[in-house]
Amino acid sequence: MLIFALTAYLAEILPIVFYLVFLKRNRGEGLWVIFLYSVLSLMVEGLFWITHQQIVFSYWTILQFTLFSFFLYSSLKDRRFKYIPILGGLIFYVVAIANFTNERYDSISASLESVLIITYCIFLLYEEVKDPSAGFVYNNKKFWVIIAFFLYFSATLFLSIYFSTLSEQQRVSYWIINNFFEILKNILFSVSFIMKKNDRPVHAMDELDI
């Protein structure tokens, strides 16, 4: 278990390295947000390993949602869809602040975060599939980031819901699910950073894209 957890932690270094190595390929795609997320995630994991304080994850849930929401909001092209993350953000911050604690894992906020991010990903994937100028969606760097989000939060949703009700032994046993999808998520981030840019025509609705 410890070896797998360490592997998951070290895997977070991969997207940081590949972003910097292929920096020119990742400019103008809004991928700096994912790079920042990867750096902060690595720092937070290390901080928790040192302190073992639950308050670290209470702050991280809020920061993680903020970064993901900003990236996904900026990636949406249809202005009608942009109201969804705004509304979702208002609901999340109210719930997260109301349930903020440094004594236990906040399952409510983490579960709500998962549901909202999964919803945003569905809308983004819908846009990518419907966009005739996108070509093959898997040639788009952002597609792999969205898939990484979608798989990670879908796989860990029920773990987030029931985590606070599990015993310490059960938490250690089931946390391997999180570790596995952490590794997969960082591999997909790395794939996105390694890929060449997919040059496609710019639409008027792309003007707000980061």
C-alpha positions in Angstrom: 0.0 0.0 0.0 2.8 2.4 1.0 4.7 1.7 -2.3 1.6 2.4 -4.4 0.8 5.6 -2.4 4.4 6.7 -3.0 4.1 5.9 -6.7 1.0 8.0 -6.9 2.8 10.9 -5.2 5.8 10.7 -7.5 3.5 10.5 -10.6 2.4 14.1 -9.8 5.9 15.2 -10.9 5.3 13.9 -14.5 3.0 16.6 -15.7 5.2 19.3 -14.1 8.3 18.0 -16.0 6.5 17.6 -19.3 4.9 21.0 -19.2 8.2 22.7 -18.7 10.0 20.5 -21.3 7.4 21.2 -23.9 6.6 24.7 -22.8 6.2 26.2 -26.3 3.6 23.6 -27.2 1.5 24.5 -24.1 1.3 28.3 -24.4 -2.1 29.9 -25.3 -4.1 26.7 -24.4 -4.9 27.6 -20.8 -2.8 24.7 -19.7 -0.9 26.9 -17.2 -3.8 26.3 -14.9 -3.3 22.6 -15.0 0.4 23.1 -14.5 -0.3 25.3 -11.4 -2.7 22.7 -10.1 0.0 19.9 -10.5 2.5 22.0 -8.6 0.1 22.8 -5.8 -1.2 19.2 -5.6 2.4 18.0 -5.2 3.0 20.5 -2.4 -0.3 19.7 -0.6 0.3 16.0 -0.7 3.8 16.5 0.7 2.5 18.9 3.4 -0.1 16.3 4.5 2.5 13.5 4.7 4.5 15.8 7.0 1.7 17.2 9.2 -1.1 14.7 9.0 -3.5 17.6 9.5 -7.0 17.2 7.9 -7.2 21.0 7.5 -4.8 20.7 4.6 -7.4 18.8 2.6 -10.2 21.2 3.7 -8.3 24.0 2.0 -7.2 21.9 -0.9 -10.8 20.9 -1.8 -11.7 24.5 -2.2 -8.6 25.5 -4.1 -8.8 22.4 -6.4 -12.4 23.2 -7.3 -11.5 26.8 -8.0 -8.7 25.8 -10.4 -10.7 23.2 -12.2 -13.7 25.5 -12.5 -11.6 28.3 -13.9 -10.1 26.1 -16.5 -13.4 24.5 -17.5 -15.3 27.8 -17.5 -12.7 29.4 -19.7 -12.8 26.4 -22.1 -16.5 26.6 -22.6 -17.4 28.4 -25.9 -21.2 28.5 -25.6 -22.1 31.5 -23.4 -25.2 29.8 -22.3 -23.2 27.0 -20.7 -20.9 29.5 -18.9 -23.8 30.2 -16.4 -23.6 26.6 -15.2 -20.1 26.8 -13.5 -21.0 30.2 -12.1 -24.1 28.8 -10.4 -22.3 25.6 -9.4 -19.5 27.7 -7.9 -21.9 29.7 -5.8 -23.5 26.6 -4.4 -20.1 24.9 -3.8 -18.6 27.8 -1.9 -21.6 28.1 0.4 -21.5 24.4 1.2 -17.7 24.3 1.6 -17.6 27.2 3.9 -20.5 25.9 6.0 -18.8 22.5 6.3 -15.2 23.7 6.7 -13.4 21.7 9.3 -9.9 20.7 10.4 -11.0 17.7 12.4 -12.4 15.3 9.7 -12.6 14.7 6.0 -15.3 16.9 4.4 -17.2 14.3 2.4 -20.0 16.7 1.6 -17.9 19.3 -0.1 -15.7 16.7 -1.8 -18.7 14.9 -3.2 -20.3 18.1 -4.4 -17.1 19.0 -6.1 -17.0 15.7 -7.9 -20.6 16.0 -9.1 -20.0 19.6 -10.4 -16.7 18.8 -12.2 -18.2 15.7 -13.8 -21.1 17.9 -15.0 -18.8 20.5 -16.5 -16.8 17.9 -18.2 -19.9 16.5 -19.9 -20.8 19.9 -21.3 -17.2 20.4 -22.6 -17.1 17.0 -24.2 -20.5 17.8 -25.8 -19.0 21.0 -27.3 -15.9 19.3 -28.6 -18.0 16.6 -30.3 -20.4 19.1 -31.8 -17.6 21.4 -33.1 -17.1 20.6 -36.8 -13.7 22.5 -36.8 -12.3 20.3 -34.0 -11.5 17.4 -36.3 -10.7 14.3 -34.2 -11.3 15.3 -30.6 -8.4 13.2 -29.3 -6.1 15.5 -31.2 -7.1 18.4 -28.9 -4.8 18.9 -25.9 -7.7 20.0 -23.7 -9.6 16.8 -24.5 -7.1 14.8 -22.5 -7.3 17.1 -19.6 -11.1 16.9 -19.6 -11.0 13.1 -19.8 -8.5 13.1 -16.9 -10.9 15.2 -14.8 -13.9 13.1 -15.8 -12.3 9.7 -15.0 -10.8 10.8 -11.7 -13.9 12.4 -10.2 -16.2 9.7 -11.6 -14.1 6.9 -10.0 -13.6 8.6 -6.7 -17.2 10.0 -6.2 -18.5 7.2 -4.1 -15.2 7.1 -2.1 -15.7 10.8 -1.3 -19.4 10.2 -0.3 -18.6 7.3 2.1 -15.1 8.1 3.3 -16.1 9.8 6.5 -18.1 6.7 7.5 -15.3 4.2 7.0 -13.0 2.9 9.6 -9.3 3.7 9.5 -8.5 0.3 8.1 -11.2 0.6 5.4 -9.9 4.0 4.5 -6.4 2.7 3.9 -7.8 -0.3 1.9 -10.1 1.8 -0.3 -7.8 4.7 -0.8 -5.9 2.6 -3.4 -8.8 3.6 -5.8 -7.8 7.2 -5.4 -4.1 6.5 -5.8 -4.7 4.5 -9.0 -6.8 7.3 -10.6 -4.3 9.9 -9.4 -1.7 8.1 -11.4 -4.0 7.8 -14.5 -4.9 11.5 -14.2 -1.3 12.6 -14.2 -0.5 10.4 -17.1 -3.3 11.9 -19.1 -2.1 15.4 -18.1 1.3 14.5 -19.4 -0.1 13.2 -22.7 -1.8 16.6 -23.1 1.4 18.5 -22.4 3.5 16.3 -24.8 1.1 16.6 -27.7 1.6 19.2 -30.4 -0.9 22.0 -30.7 -4.0 21.3 -32.8 -4.3 24.4 -34.9 -7.9 25.0 -35.8 -9.9 28.1 -37.0 -10.7 30.6 -34.2 -14.4 31.3 -33.6 -15.8 34.4 -32.2 -16.8 32.5 -29.0 -13.2 31.6 -28.4 -12.4 35.2 -27.5 -12.8 34.5 -23.8 -10.6 31.4 -24.0 -7.6 31.5 -21.8 
